[in-house]
C-alpha cells in the first residue's frame, strides 16, 4: 500500500504559560512574571489536517502506523512554513 504524501511544515506558535505553586505565592514575583511574553514554540511535522480551528501534525508516518498526532489551535499560530525537500 502506498502512503499518501503529506507536506512537511514548520509551525511557529505562541504557547500558554502558568507559574505558581499551590497555596500562596509572592505577589511581586508573580506580577513580574505576568509581564513576560509567552514562549514561542516551533514544531516540524507532516501536516495531515488543517481547518479554521486547528492544524494537525504527525512527526512520523508509515503505511499503517504513525506517531501521536499534535493539534495546535490556529489562534495561537504565528506562521506556517512549507519545508522543501533537498
Backbone as CSV, one residue per row, in Angstrom:
resi,resn,N_x,N_y,N_z,CA_x,CA_y,CA_z,C_x,C_y,C_z
1,UNK,0.834,-1.174,0.000,0.000,0.000,0.000,0.886,1.247,0.000
2,UNK,0.605,2.184,-0.888,1.397,3.402,-0.974,0.896,4.428,0.040
3,UNK,1.814,5.046,0.773,1.473,6.059,1.755,1.233,7.392,1.067
4,UNK,0.147,8.064,1.443,-0.134,9.391,0.909,0.998,10.331,1.307
5,UNK,1.354,11.231,0.415,2.424,12.190,0.698,1.795,13.431,1.324
6,UNK,2.235,13.764,2.524,1.765,14.944,3.246,2.877,15.988,3.262
7,UNK,2.539,17.275,3.179,3.576,18.306,3.202,4.250,18.387,4.572
8,UNK,5.568,18.628,4.553,6.302,18.862,5.800,6.284,20.365,6.065
9,UNK,5.937,20.748,7.285,5.831,22.162,7.640,6.500,22.432,8.980
10,UNK,6.862,23.689,9.155,7.278,24.183,10.471,6.193,25.135,10.941
11,UNK,5.674,24.886,12.128,4.636,25.732,12.709,5.249,26.523,13.859
12,UNK,5.126,27.838,13.796,5.620,28.728,14.849,4.391,29.267,15.572
13,UNK,4.354,29.046,16.893,3.134,29.381,17.629,3.439,29.864,19.039
14,UNK,2.523,30.622,19.596,2.646,31.124,20.961,1.953,30.174,21.924
15,UNK,2.678,29.758,22.943,2.159,28.802,23.916,1.633,29.529,25.150
16,UNK,0.652,28.932,25.787,0.167,29.436,27.075,1.176,29.040,28.157
17,UNK,1.173,29.780,29.246,2.148,29.506,30.307,1.510,29.821,31.653
18,UNK,1.881,29.035,32.646,1.375,29.231,34.001,2.541,29.072,34.966
19,UNK,2.515,29.855,36.033,3.581,29.750,37.036,2.982,29.967,38.411
20,UNK,3.444,29.201,39.356,2.985,29.345,40.730,2.813,27.993,41.388
21,UNK,2.775,28.017,42.686,2.628,26.814,43.495,1.239,26.798,44.119
22,UNK,0.807,25.626,44.563,-0.439,25.525,45.304,-0.272,26.315,46.594
23,UNK,-1.244,27.102,46.937,-1.143,27.927,48.137,-0.692,29.336,47.772
24,UNK,-0.033,29.993,48.678,0.343,31.385,48.486,1.628,31.521,47.673
25,UNK,1.661,32.561,46.839,2.825,32.880,46.020,3.205,34.327,46.279
26,UNK,4.452,34.654,46.029,4.947,36.002,46.226,4.354,36.919,45.156
27,UNK,3.613,37.934,45.580,2.922,38.835,44.662,3.890,39.566,43.745
28,UNK,4.989,40.070,44.271,5.953,40.805,43.459,6.520,39.929,42.345
29,UNK,6.883,38.696,42.679,7.423,37.765,41.679,6.380,37.404,40.623
30,UNK,5.131,37.187,41.048,4.069,36.832,40.103,3.757,37.999,39.162
31,UNK,3.749,39.228,39.684,3.498,40.392,38.835,4.623,40.590,37.824
32,UNK,5.864,40.344,38.242,6.999,40.442,37.325,6.868,39.388,36.225
33,UNK,6.523,38.156,36.603,6.358,37.076,35.634,5.202,37.372,34.673
34,UNK,4.142,37.998,35.162,2.957,38.248,34.342,3.250,39.165,33.157
35,UNK,4.307,39.959,33.240,4.651,40.904,32.172,5.538,40.288,31.089
36,UNK,6.113,39.127,31.366,6.978,38.475,30.381,6.130,37.906,29.242
37,UNK,6.626,37.982,28.002,5.854,37.414,26.893,5.749,35.896,27.004
38,UNK,4.677,35.365,26.438,4.502,33.910,26.390,5.572,33.318,25.478
39,UNK,5.970,32.073,25.712,7.016,31.466,24.890,6.547,31.204,23.451
40,UNK,7.481,31.350,22.520,7.239,30.992,21.129,7.804,29.601,20.906
41,UNK,6.972,28.720,20.361,7.353,27.328,20.145,7.439,27.064,18.648
42,UNK,8.208,26.031,18.279,8.352,25.615,16.883,8.166,24.104,16.816
43,UNK,7.327,23.665,15.901,7.114,22.241,15.652,7.313,21.967,14.171
44,UNK,7.945,20.846,13.866,8.115,20.402,12.485,7.437,19.041,12.362
45,UNK,6.634,18.886,11.318,5.966,17.612,11.117,5.237,17.556,9.801
46,UNK,4.550,16.437,9.600,3.738,16.241,8.406,2.349,16.805,8.682
47,UNK,1.924,17.744,7.845,0.600,18.345,8.006,-0.444,17.382,7.457
48,UNK,-1.249,16.810,8.359,-2.257,15.834,7.940,-3.666,16.415,7.957
49,UNK,-3.828,17.607,8.552,-5.150,18.233,8.594,-4.984,19.713,8.938
50,UNK,-5.852,20.543,8.323,-5.899,21.961,8.685,-7.290,22.497,8.355
51,UNK,-7.871,23.246,9.297,-9.099,23.982,9.048,-9.002,25.313,9.779
52,UNK,-10.102,26.035,9.901,-10.076,27.340,10.567,-9.810,27.238,12.062
53,UNK,-9.990,26.051,12.643,-9.839,25.842,14.078,-8.431,25.429,14.489
54,UNK,-7.834,24.477,13.755,-6.523,23.949,14.175,-5.789,23.300,13.008
55,UNK,-4.492,23.043,13.240,-3.657,22.263,12.324,-3.216,21.011,13.077
56,UNK,-3.119,19.899,12.353,-2.696,18.635,12.963,-1.417,18.150,12.295
57,UNK,-0.432,17.763,13.125,0.864,17.296,12.638,1.153,15.892,13.147
58,UNK,1.821,15.110,12.309,2.420,13.846,12.719,3.925,13.992,12.555
59,UNK,4.693,13.445,13.486,6.152,13.514,13.397,6.732,12.331,12.627
60,UNK,6.017,11.209,12.644,6.433,10.008,11.916,5.202,9.392,11.279
61,UNK,5.382,8.878,10.055,4.247,8.265,9.370,4.748,7.139,8.478
62,UNK,4.032,6.024,8.506,4.319,4.880,7.645,3.054,4.471,6.920
63,UNK,3.064,3.310,6.271,1.888,2.886,5.517,0.731,2.462,6.417
64,UNK,1.051,1.960,7.623,-0.006,1.512,8.540,0.110,2.077,9.955
65,UNK,1.237,2.712,10.292,1.447,3.236,11.642,1.864,4.699,11.561
66,UNK,1.710,5.369,12.694,2.164,6.764,12.777,2.422,7.123,14.238
67,UNK,3.056,8.267,14.427,3.295,8.787,15.776,1.992,9.353,16.329
68,UNK,2.041,9.903,17.513,0.879,10.590,18.058,0.623,11.856,17.235
69,UNK,-0.625,12.286,17.201,-0.988,13.491,16.464,-0.940,14.685,17.412
70,UNK,-0.422,15.785,16.920,-0.347,17.020,17.706,-1.235,18.063,17.040
71,UNK,-2.177,18.623,17.802,-3.093,19.628,17.284,-2.751,20.982,17.906
72,UNK,-2.615,22.000,17.050,-2.274,23.349,17.503,-3.399,24.287,17.068
73,UNK,-3.997,25.029,17.993,-5.060,25.958,17.622,-4.559,27.039,16.657
74,UNK,-5.345,27.324,15.622,-4.959,28.349,14.645,-4.805,29.718,15.307
75,UNK,-5.557,29.975,16.377,-5.478,31.263,17.057,-4.122,31.487,17.729
76,UNK,-3.351,30.416,17.950,-2.031,30.517,18.570,-0.902,30.618,17.547
77,UNK,-1.201,30.336,16.274,-0.166,30.219,15.253,0.272,31.584,14.735
78,UNK,1.599,31.769,14.712,2.203,32.991,14.185,2.617,32.826,12.733
79,UNK,3.042,31.604,12.338,3.491,31.368,10.972,3.501,29.870,10.689
80,UNK,3.261,29.512,9.424,3.390,28.138,8.948,4.287,28.190,7.717
81,UNK,5.400,27.471,7.787,6.394,27.494,6.707,6.431,26.117,6.047
82,UNK,6.220,26.092,4.726,6.318,24.852,3.970,7.793,24.512,3.800
83,UNK,8.190,23.296,4.196,9.578,22.856,4.093,9.789,22.105,2.784
84,UNK,10.807,22.453,2.084,11.133,21.822,0.796,12.121,20.694,1.028
85,UNK,11.972,19.603,0.289,12.949,18.516,0.316,14.166,18.953,-0.502
86,UNK,15.358,18.539,-0.056,16.580,18.912,-0.771,16.824,17.971,-1.903
